[in-house]
Amino acid sequence: MRPDARLLAILYALLWFQPLVLADPPPLPVGLDWITPSQDKTHFVLGKTNQRIVMWGVNYDHDDAGRLLEDYWADEWPTVVDDFHEIKALGANVVRIHLQTGRFLKAADQPDDANLARLAKLVKLAEETGLYLDVTGLACYHKRDVPKWYDALAESDRWDAQCRFWKAVAKVCKESPAVFCYDLMNEPILGGGDGKTDWLPGEGFGGKHFVQRLTIDAHGRSDREIAKAWVDRLTTAVRSVDDRHMITVGVIPWAQVFKGAKPLFYAPEVGGPLDFVGVHFYPKKDQLDADLDALKVYEVGKPLIIEEIFPLSASLEQTETFLERSKEHVDGWISFYWGKTIDEYDKKNDIPAALTSAWLKRFRALSPYSPAAGKKQDE
C-alpha cells in the first residue's frame, strides 16, 4: 500500500477527475449474494444469477489521524458504523480492510478472541450496509506494534503462525456472503539472496511499513520456489476452514518498474490456488502505453482487480485515460477513504479539508453505482 504523504497533490489532481463510465454496469442486488469468478475466469459474477459484477470501492486502511482500524474499533465502534455508511453513500460496493498480525495473534498458537469477535461484528456491519469486504491480513504496518515473539520466529514457524492467523479469520468469515475475498498479505516481497535481518525492509513510509518479506534467508531457493511454498501453505490453511471464499495476494506490479518483468505470485507454478489477480497500480507520468503493457502482463486467465490506485505521478488526463483504457483488462478498482465525511471536511474550512471533500465528492461521481451514474445501490 502506498501512504498518503503526497495527499494534497493527489487530491488537487482529483478535483478535476471525470467519472469513469463502465458500459452497462450491473445493478447491485437487494441483499448480498456470493461472488465467484465466472466460468470462463474472465470476470466476477453473482452466485444466484450469474450476473456480472464490477467491484468499486475503497481501502479503509487508516483514519484521518493515521490510526489503524484495530486502534479504535473497540472504543469507537459508532465511528466505524458511520464510516461504512459514508462509504456506501459514496457509491462503493467493496471495502478493503487491513488486519494486523499482532492484533489477531497473542502468541504463535493463540488467536486473540476479542479482536476476532470484533471482526465478526464488522462482517455483520458489512452485511447490514450492503458492502463486500476484501479482507487483507498479516499486516505489520506499525513496526512498534509487531510482537517481538513474531519477529523472532524462524521462517517455517512464522508461516505456521500466519496459517493460524488465517484459520482463525476464515472461521469467523466463512459463512458470510459479505466477504468478497481473503488477500493473504499486502505486497509480500522476496529479497533475493540470503542473510536478511529484518522482515520489514527499509524505513517504511509515513510511519507505516506496507511491504513485508516472506523470508530473511533464501537458503539457496529461487524466489518462485519460496513464493510457491508460501502460497501453497497459506491457501491450504484457509481451505481447511473455508472452501468457498476467493483468495488473492495484493502485489506490487514489478512489470511496471522493470521492463520485461513477469509476475511472481501469479506465475503458473505459483498462483494456481489464487482465484484472481490483485495488483496495486499507480500510472506514471507520460508512460501510458508502457503502463498498459505492464498491466496486460497480469492478465493470466483470471479476473483482475486494481486494489490500489491514485494519480500519484501521472497527470490527471493521463490517469483518466489509463483508467478508461484499463476497462478492457480490469474487473474492479479500489481507491482510498480516511474516515472523514464530506460534511466534516467542509466544516473544517481549510485547504487540505476542502481538497479532501472535493475528492470524496468526485469519488462519488466516479462510481458506476452512484446516483450520478444512474446506478444507485439498493439500500
C-alpha positions, 0 to 999 in steps of 0.5 A: 500500500502506498501512504498518503504523504503526497495527499494534497497533490493527489487530491488537487489532481482529483478535483478535476477527475471525470467519472469513469463510465463502465458500459452497462454496469450491473445493478447491485442486488437487494441483499448480498449474494456470493461472488465467484469468478465466472466460468470462463475466469474472465470476470466476477459474477453473482452466485444466484444469477450469474450476473456480472459484477464490477467491484468499486470501492475503497481501502479503509486502511487508516483514519484521518489521524493515521490510526489503524482500524484495530486502534479504535474499533473497540472504543469507537465502534459508532465511528466505524458504523458511520464510516461504512455508511459514508462509504456506501453513500459514496457509491462503493460496493467493496471495502478493503480492510487491513488486519494486523498480525499482532492484533489477531495473534497473542502468541504463535498458537493463540488467536486473540478472541476479542479482536476476532469477535470484533471482526465478526461484528464488522462482517455483520456491519458489512452485511447490514450496509450492503458492502463486500469486504476484501479482507487483507491480513498479516499486516505489520504496518506499525513496526512498534506494534509487531510482537517481538515473539513474531519477529523472532520466529524462524521462517517455517514457524512464522508461516505456521503462525500466519496459517493460524492467523488465517484459520482463525479469520476464515472461521469467523468469515466463512459463512458470510456472503459479505466477504468478497475475498481473503488477500493473504498479505499486502505486497509480500516481497522476496529479497533475493539472496540470503542473510536478511535481518529484518522482515520489514525492509527499509524505513517504511513510509509515513510511519507505516511499513506496507511491504513485508518479506516472506523470508530473511534467508533464501537458503539457496531457493529461487524466489518462485520456489519460496513464493510457491511454498508460501502460497501453497501453505497459506491457501491450504490453511484457509481451505481447511476452514473455508472452501468457498471464499476467493483468495488473492495476494495484493502485489506490487506490479514489478512489470511496471518498474522493470521492463520485461518483468513477469509476475511472481505470485501469479506465475503458473507454478505459483498462483494456481490456488489464487482465484484472481489477480490483485495488483496495486497500480499507480500510472506514471507520468507520460508512460501510458502505453508502457503502463498498459503493457505492464498491466496486460502482463497480469492478465493470466486467465483470471479476473483482475482487480486494481486494489490500489490506485491514485494519480500519484505521478501521472497527470490527471488526463493521463490517469483518466485515460489509463483508467478508461483504457484499463476497462478492457483488462480490469474487473474492479478498482479500489481507491482510498477513504480516511474516515472523514465525511464530506460534511466534516471536511467542509466544516473544517474550512481549510485547504487540505479539508476542502481538497479532501471533500472535493475528492470524496465528492468526485469519488462519488461521481466516479462510481458506476453505482452512484446516483450520478451514474444512474446506478444507485445501490439498493439500500 
